[in-house]
Amino acid sequence: MFSEPGDSFLITLVNCSLFKYTEFGSLPTFDLQEIAQLSPEILYVTNEDPLVISCVNGTMELIYESILIALSPGINVSYEDLTDANTRYWNRIRT
């Protein structure tokens, strides 16, 4: 979907003041290592300020100033690149 190779995204949150994950039926955690071990599977965004992300087993909340996105080799990806790739992907799936 992108002109450069990559099998995952590297996300950098600039000036992140909140990173919270709450599994259904559990207390929230702010510990990044614990969140990583839980491996939340993202479904969709439900709110943008703060950013609330619905996951398969819970909800993630984030507050940050800006976000940087790169492919796994470290190649930056713009918002336009993401939306173009998204459009191409879904158009291909539908046909």
Secondary structure, DSSP 8 states (H G I E B T S, - for coil): --SS--SSEEEEEET--EEEEEETTS--B--HHHHHHH---EEEEEEETTEEEEETTEEEEEE-SEEEEEETTS-B--HHHHHHHHHHHHHHHH-
